[in-house]
Amino acid sequence: MRLVKAAEMREMDLEATRRYGIPGLILMENAGLAIVDVIIDHLFGGKPQGKQVFIIAGPGNNGGDGFVVGRHLFNRGALVQFLITTGPQYYRGDAAVNLKIINDMELPCEVLQPDNVDSFKDDIKKADLVIDALFGTGFKGVPREPLSSLIRSVNEIGNPVLAVDIPSGMEADTGIIAGECIKAIITVTMGMPKIGLYLDPGAQYTGEVVVGDISFPPQLKSEQEGGDYYLVDQEMVSGALPLRLPTQHKGDFGHVVVIGGTRGYTGAAALASNAALRGGAGLVTAVIPEQLYPVAAVKLTEAMTYPASGSKGGGFSSTCRASIQQVLEKATVLAVGPGFGQEEETAGFLEDLLLNTSIPLVLDADALNILARKKHLLTDASLAEQRRQWVLTPHPGEMARLCGVSISEIQADRLGYAAQASREWGVVVVLKGARTIITGPEGPLFINPTGNPGLASGGTGDVLAGLIASFRAQGLAAEEAAYSGAFIHGLAADQIALKKGTIGMIAGDLLKEIPVVIENLIALKERGR
């Protein structure tokens, strides 16, 4: 699903009027009617009669939408009360037209003053629904008083809130919340979904997001295709997954080679290997330091294991590549990093491997920490073509080391750092965390909506690396494998949470759920054929 920034949405509104002659008043009327339908169907059980609705309407188009909503709810039997945030003389354009209509209808409407915020608390408490039509997508910064106190009162009272287009106090392009912000149970966003609704912390304030149809012509929407931001959804992922024919065999589904599992961390390589199998790879081999090969062989029964000779102290060394060349020649994709270690000899092995293979790579965990010390591997022009086959899967700490900035800087601009790194290094980046970001050097940015706090436990990142490698081995392009892996990984966690909750969720739980999620997505694809 395509996401837009505020400026893109404004341009679409203007184009609807300029090219197609649709007046702003009609767009506003359609927006209000779309919201009314959501309220009646989702919140009022089809019966708006007698429901008390408290509408906070600012002076912009957002407030105008709120006036339309209130008028139609009143016409359908609801008890509506308006609170405007400044004098009526300051309302302009289409919002002013709709304010005049409710005044001519003699609907209750009061003006917020610096000293009368508390006087509306009882009205908010009595309301079956509060409608937030205060700020629109142009808002930035911190709400000023008395609006800040009003928002705080609405949140503290805790009655259901519907946000018009975007919760007031949130920045539409980033999801940043610098001060007070409305916490909605449902947000009806108009025309196209705004990117900030799907980024943290904003995503924690939106509740359910519904896209309201404001009657943009199909031609206008088709002209706007090919945007810069997308929300990963079931249709995208099911469309990317390969169907399996009865005549196919294991050799048709790729060979993933996982390289990792040094002393104390053989479990990481085992998790990645099993995830590659659960994702559907036909063959998986775990390459383990020679001294730890017996340990790994016991842990892995379905995956093959292979010893990397020449290693020292339970780790890898620069001489190991020659000993595993036979395995590398059979590999479709390499997953390097789970339990890999960061010793200098291991770093030498990784550099030797990267310089001498054109096999697609998923680089995770310790492999990323080594890259942060050997950044020439990310910028060396001679590796540019090979790097197009690399998928990097950093968490915020690893991304900070790779970019040479603090974790807080990464978290403040996850989209920006992911896009910059992908373009500069020519790789696919999977920036993990709440709302994982996936992007390639030329492609759009994808935001993954699945996942929950249960993933904040050791080993879940190893599962993701193995899963992405599995999809890559089955023929998906690097970006497709990355966003499909992130989506399925998170959705498996969400399904587990529904059954067992998030506390105590472990990486091994994901391995059991992943095939179920994939099967359901494949069924969705087959129904659409």
N, C-alpha and C positions, 0 to 999 in steps of 0.2 A: 504494500500500500504506500502510495507516494505521500510524503510529508512536505509542507511548505513553510517558508519563513513569512513573517508579517508583510514584508515588502512585496513578495510574490502574490500574496492574497489581495493586497490593495490593487495591484496591477490587474488582476483578474476582475475585480469589481469594476474598475475603471473601463476595462475593455468591454465588459458586458454592457455598459452604458454607451460608450463611444461607438462601438461597432454594431451592436445589436439593438441599441435604442431602448434598453431595459432601464427605466428610471430607478434611481436609488430607493425611492419609496416602495416600489414593487419588490426589490431585493429585500428591504427591511420587513415588509409584510410577509414575504415568504419565509424569512428567517424566524419571525415570531410564530407563524403557523407551524413550522417544523418543530419548534420547541414545545408548543402546546400539545402536539401529537405525542411527543415523548413523555410529557408530564402525565397526560391522561392514560397512556398505555402502560408506562413503566412505574409510575408512582401513585396514581389515583385509582388503579384498577378499573378504569373505564367510567368512573363516577366522580366527576369534579364538583357536583352539586354540594354546596355547604362547606367545601374545603376552604380553610383560611390560608391566604397566600400573602406574604409580605415581600414586596419588590423594592430593591435598592437600585436606583437608576441614576447613573452619572450623566454628564452633559453631552457625551459623544454618541456615536452610532450604537454602541453597546447598550447605553441607556434607552435609545430609541427602540431597540429590539425588545427591551423589557416592557416598554409602554404597550407595544403591540401584543405581547404575551398576556399582560394583565387585562387588556381590553377583551381579548377573546376568551380568557378564562371567566371573566365577569359575565360575558354573554352566555356562557355555558353553565352558569349557576354558582360559580365560586365567589367567595367573599374576599375582595382584593383591596389591599392597602399599599400605597406608594410612598416611598421616602426618596425625595430628590436631594442631591448633595450640594446644590448651590441654588441661587435664585432663578426663577423661571426665565428671566431676561437673558441669562447666560447660555441658554440652550439654543443651538443653531441648526439650520438645515432640516434634514428629515427627522431628527430627534425632536426639534421644536414643533414640527407639524403634529407628531404623535402625542407630544405633551399637551398640545392644545386640544386634541380630540378627547383625551381622558378628562381634562378640565371641563370641557363642554358637556361631557357625560356626567359631570359632578361626582367622579370617583374620588375617594379619600386620598389626599396627597399633601404631605407635609414636607417642610424644608429642614434639613439637618443644619444645626448651628453648633458652634464650638462648645456651648454649655448645655446642650440638650440630648446628648447621646444616651444617657441613662434612662431618659423618659421613654425610649423606644424598646427597652428590654422586655417589658411585659408583652408588647405586641409581637416581638420575635419569639418569645416563649409560647404564645398561643398559636403561632402559625403552624399549620401542617406542612408548609413548604416555604422556605426562604429562597428567593430568586436573586442571584448575584449578577446584576447588570451594571456594575460600577465602572470598572476599567475595561478597555479593549486590548487589542494586540499591540497597540503602540506604547503600552506602559513600560517604564524602566525605573529602576531605583527603589525607593522606599515610600510607601503611602504616608502622606502627611496627616497630622491631626486636623479635624477630629475623625478622619476616615480610618486611621490606624486603630483608634479605640473602637470604632464601630465594627471593623472586621474582627477584632479580638473578642468583642461581645458576642458576635454571631457564632464564632467558634466555641467559645466557652459555654454558651447555652446548648449547643449541640443538636438543635433540630435539623431535619434534612435540608440540605442546600443543593440547588441546581445552579451551576455556573453557566453563564451565557458566553460562548466562544472559548473562554479561558478563565480560570479562577483569578479573581482580582488580587494583585500583588505578585503575580508570576510574570516573568519576562517570556514572551512568546517564542523567541528564537533560541533560547538557551535553557529554559526551565529554572533559571536562577531565581531564588527567593531571598531578598536582602532584608526584608522586614516582615510585617504581618501579611498573611495571605489567607484568603478564603479556603476552607477545606470542604470540598464538595463531595457528595455521594454520586453525582453524575454531572458530566460536562457535555453540553451540546455545542460542538464546534461547527462553525458555519462554512459550507462550501467545500473546504478541503481541511484535513487535520493539520494542526500546527505542530511543529517539531518539538517545542518545549513541553508539550503535554506528555511526551514519551521519554523525557530525560529526567534523571534525578537532579535535585529534589522535587522538581515540579510534578513528576509522575505520582508522587505520594499524596498529592492534593487534588487530583482530578476525579477520583472515583472512576466509574465506568465512563468511557468516552464514546459518544454517539456523533456521527457526522450528519449534520442537517442539510438537506437538499434545498438550495435557494434558487433553483431553476436556471443554473448556468446552461447555455446551449451545449449540446454534445460536441459541436465543432470547437468551442472554446476550450473545453476540457482536453480534447484530443490534441490541440495545438500546444497545450501546456505539458504534454507527456515528456518523459526523459529528464526528470528533475534531478536534483543533487542529493536528495535524502529519501530513504525508504524505511518503512517499518517491516521487518521480516514477518511474514504470516504463513499460515498453513498452505495456502495455494502456491506461494513461491517455492516452499520447500518440497511439497509433494510433486510439483512440476519438475523439480531438479532431480529427484530420486529416480534411479533406473528401475524399470520393470524387469522381472526375471522370467525367462522362458523355460519350459520344461526340458528343453534340450541342452541348456547351459550347464556348465560344471565349474568346479572351484577355480580352474585356470582362467575363467572369464571374468572373475571379480577381483583381480589384482593381488599383489603380494606386498604386504606392509612389512618393513623391517624396522623394528624399534631398537634404538641404541641407547642404553642407559643401565641403571641398576647397579651402581657401585656399592661399596661396603656400607651397610646400614640402610640402603635404599633400594634393595631388589624389588620391594613391593611396588615402587613407582613404575618400574618397567613392566611388571606383571599387570598392573592396572591398565596401563596404556595398551599393552598387547591384547588383553581380554576385551577392551573397549573396541579395538580395531576389528576383532572377530564379531562382537555383538553388533557392530555397525554393518556387517555384511561382507567384509573382505574375505576373499577365498582362501588366502594363505597368510599367515603371520609368523615371522621369526623374530625372537628377542635375542639381540646380540649383547652378551654379558661379559664382563671381565673374566678371564680364564679361572681365577681363583674362586669366583663366586658362581661358576657355572652349575655345580651340583645343587646349590641352594635354589637357583632359578628353575632348574629342571624339575624340582619337586613342586614348586609353586605353579608351574605352567604345564598343563596336560594337553590342552587343545592346540596351543601355540607351540611352534618348534623353538628350540633354543640353540644358540651357537656361541662357542667360546671365542673371545678375542684374545689371542695369545700375544705375548710381549708386554702385557700390562704389568704394573707393579703396585703392590699394596692394595689390591682390590679395586684399582681404578684403571683408566685407559691411559695409553701413552702414544706418542707420535709414531711408534712403529706398528701400531695395531692395524692400521688400514690394510696393509699388505695381507695380513692373516685373514681378513674377512672379505677380501676381494671377490671370492667365489659367491658369497651371499649377496654382495652389492650388485653383481651382474644380473642376479635374478629378481632384484627388487623393482617394484613399480613406484614406490614412494618410501622415503625414510622419515621416521619420527625420531628426532634426536633431542635429548634433554631430560626426560623423566629420570630422576635419581642419577644424573650424569656426573656430578662432581665438578669442582672448579679449579682443581690443581693445575699447575703450570703444564705438566705433561698432558693432562686432559685437554687443556686449551690448545696445545700443539696438535693433538690428534684432531680436534674439531677444525682447526684451520687447514690442516692437510686434507681433511675430508671435503670441506667446502671448496677448496681450490681444485679438487680433482674429481668432482662428480657433477653431472648435469641432471641427476635424478631429482624429481620434485621432492621438496623438503618441508616438514613441519618442525619448526624450531621452538622449543618450550623450555621453561624453567632454567636450569643451569646453563644450557646452551645460550640463552639470552644474556645471562650474566657474563659469560665469556665474551660474547659479542660486544657488550658494553665496554670491555677492556680492549677489544680489537676492532674498533669502529671502522678501520680501513676496509674490512671485509664488507661493510655496508655501503661503502662509497667507491670502491675500486672499480674503475670503468671496465676493466677486463672481465668482471663478474656480472656486469649489468644484465646480460641475457639470462644467466643462470638464476639471478635473484628474482626474475619474473616468475620463477617456479617455487619461490619460498613463501611459506605462511608463518608469520611470527605471532605467538600467542602470549603476550606479556600481561601480567596483572599490573596494577598501578605502580607498585614499587619497582618492578623490572622495567616498566616503561620510563619511569623517572631516571633510572640509571642509563638506559639507552639514549635518552634525550639530554642528559646532563642537567636536569632541573629537579625541583623538589616534587614530592608526591602531591602536595597541596596544589602546586601549579598544574600538574596533570589533571587532577580532579576538577579544577576550576574551568578547564577547557578541554574536555575529553575528545570532543569532535575535532577541534583544531589540531591537537597534537597527533591524533591518529591519522588525519588527512596529511599533515605535513610530513610525518615519518614515512608514510606509504609513498608519497610522491618523491621525496628526496632519495629514498633507498630503493625504490622500484620493487617493493614487496607488498604482499597482502598482510595487513595488520589486523589482528583480533585483540582489541583492548578489553580485557575481561573486567568484570565488576558488575554492579547493579546497572542494568541496561548496557550490555556488552556492545561495543562499537566494532563494526567490520567494514573495512574499506580496501580497495586496490588502487594502484597508481593512477589509473585513468577513470575508474568507475565512481559511482555514487557512494555515499556513506549509508550503511545499513545499521539500524538500531534493533537489537533483539529484545523483545518484550517478555520472554519467558525466563523462569528461574526465581529463586527465593533464597532467604538466608540459610536454608539447609545446605546450600553449596559452600558455605564458609567452613569447610572442614578439609583436612589433609587428603590429598589424592584425587579430588574432583577435577583439578586441572589436568592431571595425567589422563583421566578418562576423556576429557575434551580433546586433548592432543591426539589420542588414539582414534577417536571418532572422526575427527577431521581428516586424519591420514587415511582412514578406511574409505571415506567418501571420495577422496582424491584418487585412491587406487582403483575405485570402481568407475572412474572416467569423468567425474565432475570437474569442472574448471575450478581454479584455486579459490575464487571468491564464492562460487556456489558451495563448494565443500566447506568453506569457513562459516558462511551464514547458516547452512543447513546443520552443520555440527553444533553450532551454538544454540540454535533453536531447539533441536531435538534433545540436547543435553539439558537445557533449562526446562523443557516441557516434561521430561522424565522426572526431574526434581519436583515439578508442580504436581504431577500425578501421585508421586510418593507422599507429598505433603497432604494431599486430600485424604489419603488412607491412614497415615501414621503421624502427621505433623512434621515440623521441620527440625525439632530438637532431636539430636541423636542420629540424624540422617548421615550415612557414610557413603563413601565412593562406591563400595560394593553394591549398595542398593541400586545405584544407577544402572549397573551392568545388567541387572535383571529386568529393569523397566524399559530400557532402550529398545529392544526388539518389539515390544508391544506398541510403543509410540511409532516406530517405523512402519509396522504393519498397518496401523490405523491411517497413516499418511499415504501409504501405497493404495489402500482401499479408496481413499478420497480421490486419488489420481485415476484409478480405474473407473470410478463412478462418473468422472468427468469426460471419459473418452467417447 
